[in-house]
Amino acid sequence: MNIIVVGNGGREHTIAWKIAQSESVETVICVPGNGGTAHESKCRNIEIKECDYIKQGENAFVQIAKHENCTMAVIGPEDPLAEGLADEFWNAGIPCVGPKKAAAQLEASKDLSKEFMEKYGVACAKSRTFTDKAAAQQYVREHGAPIVIKADGLAAGKGVVVAHTEQDALDAITDLMESGRVGTAGQKLVIEDYLKGVEISVLSAVSVDPNHPENAVIVPFLPARDHKRLMDGAQGPNTGGMGSVCPLDDVTDQTMAAFNKDCLEPTLRGLIAEKFDYRGFIFFGVMLTAEGPKLLEYNVRLGDPETQSVLPLMDFDFVEMCKAITNGTLKDFNFAWKKGYQVSPVVVSGGYPGSYPKGKPISINQEKVNESGAKVFIAGAIIDRRSESDQLVTSGGRVLACSTFGTTFDEAWKNAYKAIEGIHFEGAFYRKDIGLPGAAESN
């Protein structure tokens, strides 16, 4: 079978790589893909603008899927999900892994998301929503700090500010609503209580078909952790993610049981009650507080860079799981996981998360990478078309992740950083403490 994967980041490279491992797959069509998927076994990149058969009247991704005889679609990023791309695939008769538009608003609108959490009893922080700057700032003055300011719409991970002082909160409101830094996403703000604790990410498979609610289920994967701050010791500005680790020794069975009861199960009840068509993945961003797990946010897709640590530990056929998600048999699917750890530090461009140069040639010492057992997942890098040797060059802020396995955490960590020693480009930067004590943000 042929499968289309929509997206061009590190998450999509990881998904395509995992799909290609299935014996049932002949070709993975990556639209547009990146410099990593271009070299991946069974994978082929396609740029929409280069397809001379694209005609008006039908979605371009759907037309490519039909042209390439794809019988399944997997959507990686949040934007096309929020715009209804999954609906387009289903309407064309192509099963799609990704929620339809109505359900995707759980990420596209934090206001709607908080309403959903409160309506169905999901454990979360109390919040208020504002469209008026003066009212929002007055609320902060009355409520005090620390406090959390969130842009309502999609902001590529840059729309959340944890303000530790009142002035920081007031400045964040002005910045998000007036600077244009996050576009229209900041025209509405959600201001919520500060939660003290440490964060975890629970990526999960979801199969909720409103026509067959009896088959509805959410299955959590192994817990993972993203490291959002730029520098060691969880210092510096927030980023889209400087690395991830999976599983987590500080997350017990009791913690996961509480998460299931207070976050996952009420979420499932809500999806069923709202008659959402949600067949895909959901990412629970969770704060482990003294009062138990509290939900920070939903992402309606796999997380990045958590995907780069979670998927390599899957000891089952990813495509068969995707089939189970779309056909309603996920309850009966057998999940199995490798015994060990995956550590995935991210290498970024100099200047990130601010402005950064592009087009820097990337050198990868494949012998050193192979010695460590690492898999390099490309994110912000493309093939320089002017090169005759398929030279990779930087094209984004987060350039790549070195994902490595170990039977112990120490083994996985040492392997990851050994692999990074073989990767070079001008301005390359990475954290040296992913997964170590003190590396995770603790509010």
TAZI-V497330 format. One record per residue. N is the residue number from 1. PHI is phi as a letter, one per 40 degrees, with the letter a starting at -180 (none if undefined). Layout:
n=N phi=PHI
n=N phi=PHI
//
This chain:
n=1 phi=none
n=2 phi=b
n=3 phi=b
n=4 phi=c
n=5 phi=b
n=6 phi=c
n=7 phi=h
n=8 phi=a
n=9 phi=b
n=10 phi=c
n=11 phi=c
n=12 phi=c
n=13 phi=c
n=14 phi=c
n=15 phi=c
n=16 phi=c
n=17 phi=c
n=18 phi=c
n=19 phi=c
n=20 phi=c
n=21 phi=c
n=22 phi=c
n=23 phi=c
n=24 phi=c
n=25 phi=c
n=26 phi=c
n=27 phi=a
n=28 phi=b
n=29 phi=c
n=30 phi=b
n=31 phi=b
n=32 phi=c
n=33 phi=g
n=34 phi=a
n=35 phi=c
n=36 phi=c
n=37 phi=c
n=38 phi=c
n=39 phi=b
n=40 phi=c
n=41 phi=d
n=42 phi=g
n=43 phi=c
n=44 phi=a
n=45 phi=c
n=46 phi=b
n=47 phi=c
n=48 phi=d
n=49 phi=c
n=50 phi=c
n=51 phi=c
n=52 phi=c
n=53 phi=c
n=54 phi=c
n=55 phi=b
n=56 phi=c
n=57 phi=h
n=58 phi=b
n=59 phi=d
n=60 phi=c
n=61 phi=c
n=62 phi=c
n=63 phi=c
n=64 phi=c
n=65 phi=d
n=66 phi=c
n=67 phi=c
n=68 phi=c
n=69 phi=f
n=70 phi=c
n=71 phi=b
n=72 phi=a
n=73 phi=b
n=74 phi=b
n=75 phi=b
n=76 phi=c
n=77 phi=c
n=78 phi=c
n=79 phi=d
n=80 phi=c
n=81 phi=c
n=82 phi=c
n=83 phi=c
n=84 phi=g
n=85 phi=c
n=86 phi=c
n=87 phi=d
n=88 phi=c
n=89 phi=c
n=90 phi=c
n=91 phi=c
n=92 phi=c
n=93 phi=g
n=94 phi=b
n=95 phi=d
n=96 phi=b
n=97 phi=c
n=98 phi=i
n=99 phi=c
n=100 phi=c
n=101 phi=d
n=102 phi=d
n=103 phi=c
n=104 phi=c
n=105 phi=c
n=106 phi=c
n=107 phi=b
n=108 phi=c
n=109 phi=b
n=110 phi=c
n=111 phi=c
n=112 phi=c
n=113 phi=c
n=114 phi=c
n=115 phi=c
n=116 phi=c
n=117 phi=d
n=118 phi=c
n=119 phi=c
n=120 phi=b
n=121 phi=g
n=122 phi=c
n=123 phi=c
n=124 phi=a
n=125 phi=c
n=126 phi=c
n=127 phi=a
n=128 phi=b
n=129 phi=b
n=130 phi=b
n=131 phi=b
n=132 phi=b
n=133 phi=c
n=134 phi=c
n=135 phi=c
n=136 phi=c
n=137 phi=c
n=138 phi=c
n=139 phi=c
n=140 phi=c
n=141 phi=c
n=142 phi=c
n=143 phi=c
n=144 phi=g
n=145 phi=b
n=146 phi=c
n=147 phi=a
n=148 phi=b
n=149 phi=b
n=150 phi=b
n=151 phi=c
n=152 phi=c
n=153 phi=c
n=154 phi=c
n=155 phi=b
n=156 phi=f
n=157 phi=g
n=158 phi=b
n=159 phi=b
n=160 phi=b
n=161 phi=b
n=162 phi=c
n=163 phi=c
n=164 phi=c
n=165 phi=b
n=166 phi=c
n=167 phi=c
n=168 phi=d
n=169 phi=c
n=170 phi=c
n=171 phi=c
n=172 phi=c
n=173 phi=c
n=174 phi=c
n=175 phi=c
n=176 phi=c
n=177 phi=c
n=178 phi=b
n=179 phi=c
n=180 phi=g
n=181 phi=c
n=182 phi=b
n=183 phi=g
n=184 phi=c
n=185 phi=c
n=186 phi=c
n=187 phi=c
n=188 phi=b
n=189 phi=b
n=190 phi=b
n=191 phi=b
n=192 phi=b
n=193 phi=c
n=194 phi=c
n=195 phi=b
n=196 phi=c
n=197 phi=i
n=198 phi=b
n=199 phi=c
n=200 phi=b
n=201 phi=b
n=202 phi=b
n=203 phi=c
n=204 phi=a
n=205 phi=c
n=206 phi=b
n=207 phi=b
n=208 phi=b
n=209 phi=b
n=210 phi=d
n=211 phi=c
n=212 phi=b
n=213 phi=c
n=214 phi=c
n=215 phi=c
n=216 phi=c
n=217 phi=a
n=218 phi=b
n=219 phi=b
n=220 phi=c
n=221 phi=c
n=222 phi=c
n=223 phi=c
n=224 phi=b
n=225 phi=a
n=226 phi=c
n=227 phi=b
n=228 phi=c
n=229 phi=c
n=230 phi=c
n=231 phi=b
n=232 phi=d
n=233 phi=g
n=234 phi=f
n=235 phi=b
n=236 phi=g
n=237 phi=c
n=238 phi=c
n=239 phi=b
n=240 phi=c
n=241 phi=h
n=242 phi=b
n=243 phi=i
n=244 phi=a
n=245 phi=a
n=246 phi=a
n=247 phi=c
n=248 phi=b
n=249 phi=c
n=250 phi=c
n=251 phi=b
n=252 phi=c
n=253 phi=c
n=254 phi=c
n=255 phi=c
n=256 phi=c
n=257 phi=c
n=258 phi=c
n=259 phi=c
n=260 phi=d
n=261 phi=c
n=262 phi=c
n=263 phi=b
n=264 phi=c
n=265 phi=c
n=266 phi=c
n=267 phi=c
n=268 phi=c
n=269 phi=d
n=270 phi=c
n=271 phi=c
n=272 phi=c
n=273 phi=c
n=274 phi=c
n=275 phi=f
n=276 phi=c
n=277 phi=c
n=278 phi=b
n=279 phi=b
n=280 phi=i
n=281 phi=b
n=282 phi=b
n=283 phi=b
n=284 phi=c
n=285 phi=c
n=286 phi=b
n=287 phi=b
n=288 phi=c
n=289 phi=b
n=290 phi=c
n=291 phi=c
n=292 phi=h
n=293 phi=c
n=294 phi=b
n=295 phi=c
n=296 phi=c
n=297 phi=a
n=298 phi=b
n=299 phi=b
n=300 phi=c
n=301 phi=a
n=302 phi=c
n=303 phi=c
n=304 phi=b
n=305 phi=b
n=306 phi=c
n=307 phi=d
n=308 phi=c
n=309 phi=b
n=310 phi=c
n=311 phi=c
n=312 phi=c
n=313 phi=c
n=314 phi=c
n=315 phi=b
n=316 phi=a
n=317 phi=c
n=318 phi=d
n=319 phi=c
n=320 phi=c
n=321 phi=c
n=322 phi=c
n=323 phi=c
n=324 phi=c
n=325 phi=c
n=326 phi=c
n=327 phi=b
n=328 phi=g
n=329 phi=b
n=330 phi=c
n=331 phi=d
n=332 phi=c
n=333 phi=c
n=334 phi=c
n=335 phi=c
n=336 phi=b
n=337 phi=b
n=338 phi=c
n=339 phi=c
n=340 phi=i
n=341 phi=b
n=342 phi=b
n=343 phi=b
n=344 phi=b
n=345 phi=c
n=346 phi=b
n=347 phi=b
n=348 phi=b
n=349 phi=c
n=350 phi=d
n=351 phi=h
n=352 phi=c
n=353 phi=c
n=354 phi=c
n=355 phi=c
n=356 phi=a
n=357 phi=c
n=358 phi=b
n=359 phi=g
n=360 phi=c
n=361 phi=c
n=362 phi=b
n=363 phi=b
n=364 phi=b
n=365 phi=c
n=366 phi=c
n=367 phi=c
n=368 phi=c
n=369 phi=c
n=370 phi=c
n=371 phi=d
n=372 phi=c
n=373 phi=g
n=374 phi=c
n=375 phi=b
n=376 phi=c
n=377 phi=c
n=378 phi=c
n=379 phi=b
n=380 phi=c
n=381 phi=a
n=382 phi=b
n=383 phi=c
n=384 phi=c
n=385 phi=c
n=386 phi=c
n=387 phi=c
n=388 phi=c
n=389 phi=b
n=390 phi=f
n=391 phi=c
n=392 phi=c
n=393 phi=b
n=394 phi=c
n=395 phi=b
n=396 phi=a
n=397 phi=c
n=398 phi=c
n=399 phi=c
n=400 phi=a
n=401 phi=b
n=402 phi=c
n=403 phi=b
n=404 phi=b
n=405 phi=b
n=406 phi=a
n=407 phi=c
n=408 phi=b
n=409 phi=c
n=410 phi=d
n=411 phi=c
n=412 phi=c
n=413 phi=c
n=414 phi=c
n=415 phi=c
n=416 phi=c
n=417 phi=c
n=418 phi=c
n=419 phi=c
n=420 phi=c
n=421 phi=c
n=422 phi=c
n=423 phi=b
n=424 phi=a
n=425 phi=a
n=426 phi=d
n=427 phi=g
n=428 phi=d
n=429 phi=a
n=430 phi=a
n=431 phi=c
n=432 phi=b
n=433 phi=b
n=434 phi=d
n=435 phi=g
n=436 phi=c
n=437 phi=d
n=438 phi=g
n=439 phi=c
n=440 phi=c
n=441 phi=c
n=442 phi=b
n=443 phi=c
//
